[in-house]
Amino acid sequence: MEVCSALLLCLALMGLLFWKMSRPKGFPPGPMALPFVGNLLQMDFRNTLKDLQEFSKVFGPVYSIYLGPTPFVVVRGFNAIKEVLVTKGIEFADRPRDRLTEAVSGGRGIVLAPYGPAWKEHRRFTLSTLRNFGLGKKSMEERIREESLHIIQAFEQSKDKPLDPHSVIDNAVSNIICSIVFGRRYDYDDSTFSDILNLVHEHMKMVTGFWAQLFNAFGVVQYLPLPHRKILSNVEKVFGFLRKILEEHKKTIAPGEPRDFIDSYLDELGQQEKNSKKTFDEENLFSSIVDLFVAGTETTASTLEWSLLFMMAHPEIQEKCHQEIDRIRGDRELLDYEDRHAMPYTQAVIQEVQRFANIVPLGVSHSPIKDMQLNGFSIPKGTVIITDLSSVHTDESHWKYPYEFNPENFLNEDGELIKKEAFLPFSAGPRVCLGENLARMEIFLFLTTMLIHFEFQWPDPTSSPDLTPVFGITQAPKHFKMRLVSHKQR
């Protein structure tokens, strides 16, 4: 009798667990979720894109998965993603909360803050401040062109041997956002700064991995000596670096004479205290610094590295870029950002790099601010929404060559650049990346300057470049080496 009772109790508990993991009425369908773990064991977190694609073949463009006990709604394909980001952009503009989000930002700042008045005010302030410090102006263009010459100088020093461009490009891109946020740049041989950038890149890969998802799903994991602790350790090291910069600014600020974003925020903070407003505070300031520093480095640096890799994988495309650049530049030393309008092929190549490499494949998770309908399904307020942007960039109904690297995806029959609605490297809608214009300027000016000075060649003629991405919040290429040939000596 005791054995039977125990068996019945176990069956009842299993039934209860399966019931708790079952989908509510009207919720998007998806693969059967196991008790406790959900679909965690059914996915390869080294790169989840293939799994998400396979689930979509069975359950359609809007479906659900469980990571632990938490349901996630996955949205794929242009039509469904447009509905989330644009058509119902405000309704889906919130951000979900999880343990890692709390550890990194506490739901403050610009990127991960919930949709509402505080976020809107901080976004407006950040855009205004970026413009004050040159965004969209000649002064920013000059700053980027000056930094590009540091890249050329660093490349020249290693011209006689194969060069890994990662650290140089990483540092150069970061110097642009650092000059705006911190008011300074860092030398390429600054080992402390290089270590911080490496920690940022490691973090961006680990937070999409299995151990991060386990930490998010089960609170007890935080007390165990598991790999998720490396994520939290990295966060604290980066935070320590940024806190030191903030404290230095607080000691040296001259009110009314802002040197950079931090000074401007501190000025605003002082004014808000006089007006008894509480929207701005030091915690939001620090989270904004983190957001700008990380977002202003990772995606643009990865795009430039992918650009060099594709130039070597497709030397005929690199040659066409060289020809267009030389024709438009004439006898000038460098190009202006305005020249891009006369350079459809080079622009098409840059956009094809962003499309094909899928730099931010899943975007940043969204969440509805109220109960919503999506594709005929009921989505409760607060549900985690994963927008698979990679599916948009390979949507067969929108691209001539969805699965190959081909700049003609962005060119018409006359060789003119065409605007593609399904091109979303910076997302879209209310949560579109606020650094989009800065990133576009950096990518164009950095890449064209490098191409003015060099031809990039794969150092081993018996092999081809490895185009397998390293998956994370951003997809970067594996580290590679390249051979530099002076463009003037070709």
N, C-alpha and C positions, 0 to 999 in steps of 0.2 A: 504493500500500500504506500509506504514512504517513497519507494522508487517511482511509482506511478504518479504520486503527487508532485514529486520533483520534476518529472518529465512534463507533466501538464503545465507546471509553473514556467518551465523554460519555454515551452511552446507558446504560452500566453505572452511572455516577455518578448519573444521573437516576433509574434504577431503585432504587438504594440509598437515595436521598433520599426517594422515594415510599414505599419500604418502611419507612423510619424514621418517616415521618409517618402510617403506617397504624395503625389502632386494634388494640390487643391483643385476643385472643380473650375474649369475654364483656364487653368494655368497651362503654359506651353508644354507639349509632350517632351520626352527625352528618354535616354537609356535608363533601365532599371537601376535604382540606387540601393546599395547595400546598407544595412544598419550601421550606424556610427560613421563609417568612412565615406558613404555616398558613392561617388564615381572616382574617388581619388586614385584607386588602384587600376582603373581602366585607362588612365592617361599617362602619356610620356611627357613629363614636365621638363625634359631637356629641350623640347620644342613641341608645344601643344597644337600648333597650327594644323598638322595633318589629322590629329584626332578630332578637332573641331570641324574640319572639312568632312570627315567620314560620318560623324554624327548628323551633319546637315543633310547628307545624301539620304538618310533614313527618315529624319524628322522635319526636314524643311528649313527655310531661312530663319525661322524664329523657334528656338527650342530651349530646353532647360537641362542643366546638369546640377549635381549636388557635390560640393567640395566639403566633405564632412557633413554636418547637418544643415549647412547653409545653401539655399537654392540660388543659382545664377542663371540668368537668361542670356543666351548667346544670340546675337543678331548678325546675320551674314547677307551679303549681296547688296547692290546699290539701292534698290527700292526700299528695303526694310531699314537700312542704315540711314538713308535720307530722312525717313519718317522720324527716327529717333533724334537725329542731330539737327535737322532743319525744320521740317513741317511741324513737329511737336517739340522743337528744340528747348523751349522754356520749360515745358512740362517734364522733360527728361534731363534737365540741367543740373540736378543735384548730384552729389558725390556720396557713394556708400561709405560706411564706417566699418573698419575692422581693426584688429589689434596692431597690425603694422602701421596703418595710417595714424593711429593714436600715438604710436611710438615715434613716428617721424615728424608729424605736424600737429597732432592734437586737433585736426580739423580746422587749422588756421591757415593764413597765408593766401596764396593766389590759385594754386593748382588743385589742391585737395580740399579746400574750404567748401562748406555747403552753400548751395545757391541761396542768396538772400541779400538784404541791404548791405551788410558788412562786406560780403564778397564783391558786390557791385562797386562799392565805394573804393575798395582796395584796387580793383582792376582799373577803374577810371584814373585813380591817382598814379598807378604804376605806368599806364600808357602815357599820361601827361608828363610824368617825370622823365620817361625814356625820350620823349620828344624834346624836352628841355635840354637833355644832354646829347642831342644830335640825331636821334632816330629820324630817318627820312630826310636828313639835311646833308649838305656837303661836308660838314665837319665830321660826321660819322663815316662818310665815304673816305675822307682823308685818313681817319684813324685806322680803318681797315686796310687801306693801301699801304700805310706805313708798316703795319704789322706783317703784311704780305712780303715786304722786303726783308724782314727778319727771317721769314721762312726760306726765301731764296738764299740768303746768306748761310743759313744752317745747312741747306741742301748742298751748296757749293763746297762746303767743308768736307762733305762725304761723297763727292761726285765720283771719285776713283774706285769706289767699292760699293757693293749692294747695300742699300739703305732701307731700314725699317722706318717709315714716315710717321708712325703712330704718335710718338711722344712730341714731335715737332708740331704736327697739326693739332693735336690735343691741346697743347699749351697755347698755341696761337689763337685758336678759337676761344678758349677760355679767357684769354687776355682781353678780348673785346668786351665780354660781359663784366669781367672784373673791373675794367676801366670805368664802366658805367656805375656799377654797384659799389665798388670799393675805392675807386679813384686811383688805381694803380695797375701796373702790369708786372709779370714775373718773368725773369730770364729763363731760357729753355734749360739751363743747367741747374736750376733751383730744385734740388732733390726733395726738399720738404713739400713744395707745391706739387711736384710730380707724384709723390706718394699719396697726396690728398686726391688727385685726379684718378689715380688707380683705384683708390677705395670707392670713389663714386661709381666707376665703371663696374667694379665687382658687385656693388650693391644693386645696380640696375639689372644685373644678371640673376643674382640670388633671390630677389623678391618675387620672381615668377616661378621659382623652383619648388620642388616637393616639400622641403622642410619649411619653407615660408608658408605654404598653404596649410601644412599641418599645424603650424603655430597659430595661424588665423582661425583654424577650425576648432582647436581644442586649447582652452586657456591653461590647462594643467601642463602643457608642453613647455611653457615659459620657465618652469622650475627644473627642467631636465637638462643635462649637459649634452644637448644635441646641436647640429650645425646651425640652427637658427640663431644661436648666440653670436655667431660670427657676423650676422647681419646687424644685430644691435650694437656689437662692438665697433663695427665700421661706422655706423651712424654717430656714435659718441665721439669718435676721432675727428670726423668731418665737422661735427658740431663744435668741438673744442677749437678747431682752427678758425671757424667763422665767428665764434663768440669773442675770441681774442681781437679780431678785427673790429667788431662792434664796440668793444670796450675802449679800444684806442680812439675810435671816432667820438665816443661820448666825452673823452678827455680833451680832445683837440678841436671840437666843433666851434665855429664862429657863427652864432645865430644870424640868420638872414643872408649868409654867404655860403650856400651849399656847394660842396665839392663834388658830390656824387649822390646816388640814390639814398644811401644811409643818412647822410646829412639832411637831405630833403625830407625824409620821413621823420627824423628827430625834430626838425623845425615844425612839421605838421603836428607832431605829437604835443609839442609845447603849446601850440595855438589851440588844439582841441582841449587841453587841460584848462585853459583860460575860459573856453566856451562850455565847459562841463560836459563835453562829449566823450563817449567811451568806445567809439568804433575803433580808434587807433590805440594800440598799446605795444609794449615792447615784445610781447610774445608774438603778436602778429607781424611786427617788424622782423623778428628773427626768422619766422617761417617764410616770410617773403624773400629774405636774403637767400635762404636755402633753395627755395623754388627757382629764383632767377639764376643762381650759380649753377645748379644741376641742369636745369632745362636749357640754359644758355650755352652749355658745353656739349652735352652728350649727343644730341641729335645732329647738330651741324658738323661736328667732328666726324661722326660716323658717315655722314653723307659725302664728305670730302674724301675719306678713305675709300669708300665704295667707288667714287668717281675715278680715282687713280687706278683701282683694280680693274674696272671696266675698260678704261683707256688701254690698258695692257692686254686685256682679253680680246679687244677689238681694235687692233692698230689702224684699220681702215677708217673707223669712226674718229679715232684720235687725229688722224691726218686731216680729215674734213674740218675738224674743230680748229686745227692749226691754220688751215687755209683761210677760214672765215675770220679768225682773230687777226691774222696778218693783214687781210684786206681792209678790215674796218679800222685797225690801229694806225695803219700808215707808218709815218716816221715818229709817232709819239712813243714815249717809253712805256706807258701803261694805258689801259682802257678806263673809261669812265663808266659808272653804273648806267648812265643814260644810253650808252652804246648797245645795251642789251636789246633794245627795240629794233636794231638793224642786224641782229644776230639770231635769226630764228633757229638755225641748226644747233648752235651751242646751247641755246635755251632748251631746245627739245631734248638734247642729250642729258642736261642736268635734271629735267623733269622725269626722263625715263629712268635715270638712276634712282630717284626717289620712289617712283612707281614700282620698279622691278625689285629693288632691294627691300621695299616695305620697312622703312627705318623704324617706324613705330607701329608694329603690325596689329596690335589690339587697342591702340589708343589708350586713353585713361578711362577707367570704368565710370559709367553714368548711373543715375538712379532717379526714378520718378518722384516728383514732389507731392504727388497725390495718386490715388488709384487710377490706373490708365488702361486703355485698350490698345493693343498693338497686334496687327495682323490677325485680328479676330480673337485674340487671347486676352485674358485679364491679368494685368501686372500690378500687384499691390504696391502701395507707397513704400519706398525704401529698398525695393528689390535691386540686387546688383545686376547691372546691364553691361555685358561685354560686347563692344562694337568691333567686330573682326574687320578692320580696315583692309587687311590683306585680301579679303574676298572681293572687295570693291575693285582693287587694282588688278584683279585677274578675272573680272566679270566679262564673260565672253560676249555679252550683248553690247559692250561699250568699248572694246579694244580690238584693233585689227590683229595685233600679235600679243595676245594676253600672256603667253607662257614663254616668250623669248625677249631678250634685250634688243629693242629696235626703236630708235628715235622717231621712226615714221609713225609711231603711235600718236605723236603730237604734231604731225605735219600733214598738210593737205597735198593734193597732187601738184600744186604750184610751189611747194616747199615753204609755205607760209605756216607760222605757228598757229595752232588752233587751241581754243580753250576747251578743256574736257571737264564736264560736270562730275564725272566719276573719278577725278583726281583729287584725293583728300590727304596729302601728306601731313597737313597741319590740322586735321579734323575739320569741323565746320560748325556753324551755328553759334549760339551764345558762348560756348566753351572753346571756340576756336583758339589755337595757340596765339597768345598776345605778342610773341616774339617772331611771328611769321615774316614780317617785312625786314627785320634785322637779319634773320637767317637767310632770306633770299639774297640780300645784298652781300653778306659774307661769302656765301657759296659761289656766287658769280665772280666776285672780285678776287677771292683767293684762288679759285680754280683757273681763271683766265690768266692771272699773273704767273702761276706755276707753268701753264702751257706756253706762255710767251718766252719763258727762259729755258724750258726743258722738253725733251721727248721722253716719255716714260716707257721702259722696256722690261719685260719679264726676264729675270737674270738667267733662267735655265731654259734654253731653247728646246730641250727634250721633253718639257712638261708644260702644262697650262696652269693659269691661276686657279686657285681653289676658291670657288664662289659659294661655298657652304657657309651660311651665316651662323653667328653665335647668338642664340636666342636670348631675349630678355625683354624688359620694357621697351628697349630699343634693340634692333638687330644690327650688330656691327660685324664687319668681316673678321676672319681670323688674322692674326698678325702676319704680315708678309713683307718681303723685301723687294726692292725694285732697283733697276739700273737707270741712271740718269745720263742722258746725252744732251749736250748743249744744243738748243734749238738753232742757234746761229751757225753751228758747225755742221749741220746736217747736209 
